[in-house]
Amino acid sequence: MQRPRYLAAFVLLGWFAGLSGPAEATGTALVQQADGSTRTYAGVSIRVAREELALTTGDGRGTLVIARAACSKVGELVKCLPYDATLFQNGEKAHISLRGGTVWLNPTTSRQSLPLSSAQVPPHGVLVSLTTKAGTYLSLSGTVDEVQK
């Protein structure tokens, strides 16, 4: 049995080396607050830069940065378990305490199936599922728009 290799931060630049510069692809995020209210964000920009995953709303008003995660290769996919996030919004910076979650990344040019699931991740795709300690749930699906080395 192969032992997974865990990383202290996103080391995505090597896995996404085939991408270069900005692309026109975007993602869609769903945020459900602890009180049950939900909001959907279309046109979310997904960037990988400085070993971080940055998700920016279509209007550019908010960016969630996932900077620390334990990551391992699972087949052709990269599975990351994030444990630190920061929200930049309205000129302010707020630390987001995470209860748990998973980030799946597909660095390949072909569609990949999630293990033990019928769900698939598109080429250069990202699937995010996070729960904060405050009870907010975030899910996102899309493709990486930009990789900065």
N, C-alpha and C positions, 0 to 999 in steps of 0.2 A: 504494500500500500504506500502510495506516495504521500509524504507529509507536505501539507500546504505551506507555502512560504509567506509569512506575514510581514507586512511593511508598516512602518510607523507613520507614514504619510502616503498620500496618493503619489504613486510613481507612474503616472499615466503618460508622460511625454514619450517614453520609449514605446509603449503599447500603441499609442496613436501617432507614431512617427509618420505614417502614410498620409495623414491629413496635413494640409498646409493652408494657412491663411483663412480668412473668413469665408463662410458658406451661407447659403440662404435658408438652410433648414432651421427649424425652431421646435420648441416643445410646448406641451400643454400641462399646466399644473393645477391641481385641485387642493385647496386648503380648507380643512374642516376644523373649526374652533371647538374648544371643550364644551361650549354651550350648544353645539349642534349646527351653528350657522356655517354655511359653506360659500366659497368663492372660487370661481374658475378663472385662471389666467391663461389666455392664448398668446402665442407669439413670444414665449419665454426663450431668451437667448441662453445657450449652454456653452460655456467656455471652459477649457482646461488651460491653466496658466500657473506657473510657479508651484507646481505640485498641489494645486487646489482646483476644486470644481466650483464654478461660479454660475449661479442661476439668476438671470436678470429679467424682471418683468418687461413686457412689450413696450410699456411707456417709459421704461428706464428709471422709474421711481424707487424700486427696491431691488436689492441684490442679496441673495443668500449664498454665503461662501462656506463650503465644507472643506476644512483644511486638514483635518486629521482623521485617519481611518486605518483599520487593519484590513489589508487587501491580500487576495490570493487569486491565482489562476484556477478556474474551474473549467476544464476543457478549453474551448477557445474564448470563453468569457472571463472577465475580471469581476470578482465579487468583493465588495468593500463593505465593512461594518463601521460606519462613521461614529465618532464619539465627540466631535466638536464642530460647532457651526457658529457663524456670526451673521447677523442681519444688518445691512447698511440701508437705512431708509430715512427720508426727510432730514438729511444731513447728520444723522446720528448713527452710532454704532452700538449694537446690543448683542451680547453673548447669548446664544440659544442653548440651553441645557437639553440634551437629547436623552430620551429613555431608551430608544433603540431604533433600528432601521437597517435597510440594506440599499446599496447602490450597485446595480448591475451595469457593466459597460461592455460593449461589443466593439473591439478594435479592428475587426475583420471587415472585409468588403462583401460578406454574405450574411444572410439572416441566420441567427443562432437560436436554438431552443434552450429555455431555462431547464436546469436539471429537475427531473421529476415533475414536470409541468408541461402543459400544452402551449403555454405562453412563449412568444418568440421576441427576440430583440433584433431590430433592423440593423443593417450595416452602419457602423459608427454610432449605434444607438445607445441610449441611456434610459434606465428605469430606476426611479428613486421612490422609496417608501420610508418615511421617517415619522416618528412620534416624539414630541417634546415632553419634558417632564411636566409642563403645564397642561398637557392633554391635547395639544394641537396635532393634527395629522396632516401630512403633506405627501401627495403622490405626484409624480411627474413622469412623463414619457416624451421622448424626442430624440434628436440626433445632435451630436457635437457640432456646434457652429464654428468654433475657432479653437485652435491649439497654438499657444504661444510658448516658444522654447526658452 
